[in-house]
Amino acid sequence: MSDWAPIAKEYDPLKAGSIDGTDEEPHDRAIWRAMLARYVPNKGVTGEPHLTLFVARLNLQTTEEKLKEVFSRYGDIRKIRLVRDLVTGFSKGYAFVEYKEERALLKAHRDANRLVIDQHEIFVDFELERTLKGWIPRRLGGGFGGKKESGQLRFGGRDRPFRKPINLPNVKNDFYGEGSSEKRNWSREGTRDWRTRDRDQERSRDKRWPDRERSWGWGDSERERDSKEERSRGRERKDRDRKDRDRDRSRDRDTKKQRDDDKHR
């Protein structure tokens, strides 16, 4: 478990089917199917895989021209391939965008994810078929993500990273450059000097004290709080009195109705 990470470094169908990547038995038939599958990446696909983005959840009406218009803002594009049905020619809702430079690829990967195109929020990730070892596509029970309704969620990808197991400390997800780059001021021995630590704590406490006084509402704020509480109690009394009056009117109407019924008998 020491090598646990929120993003899978190689594809394992059994781990992908587990919310924290620790399952030892498959929990649905699709995982069994993925474990038994022998998938070979499509050799007909050309282009540089490490400069290619996978773009999914597209509007079926979105065209290559629209994708080029959107993704060209991040850098020069070498090729766009919108995947279409071989029979109907209709879009399948996902595409691949190949850039000329890695800098453009990383910028699009960072900024284009969850972008709205043609009223659809898209999903953007690196191409995994040719770059992630052991990759199994969704149609064979693998892949990442998925819908809750299907009961076949797959974890370890950008959309649904692994959750931290209960018995592990917090692990930062730096796979996509999301971790903090802030440098800590450590002493030469590798631990902070205790005098520096105590001095920092005192300064932090002094900075927080004025804000704490304002939030606690001393002085005039305390009187304002009491006034608000009194108004609130007054509103509650009025509400109770109104409910009591409504209850009495309802009781009087019922009594009158009963009296009228007795007269007509």
Secondary structure, 3 states (H helix, E strand, C coil): CCCCCCCCCCCCHHHHCCCCCCCCCCCCHHHHHHHHCCCCCCCCCCCCHHHEEEEECCCCCCCHHHHHHHHHHHCCEEEEEEEECCCCCCEEEEEEEEECCHHHHHHHHHHCCCCEECCEECEEEECCCCCCCCCCCHHHCCCCECCHHHCCCECCCCCCCCCCCCCCCCCCCCCCCCCCCCCCCCCCCCCCCHHHHHHHHHHHHHHHHHHHHHHHCCCHHHHHHHHHHHHHHHHHHHHHHHHHHHHHHHHHHHHHHHHHHHHCC
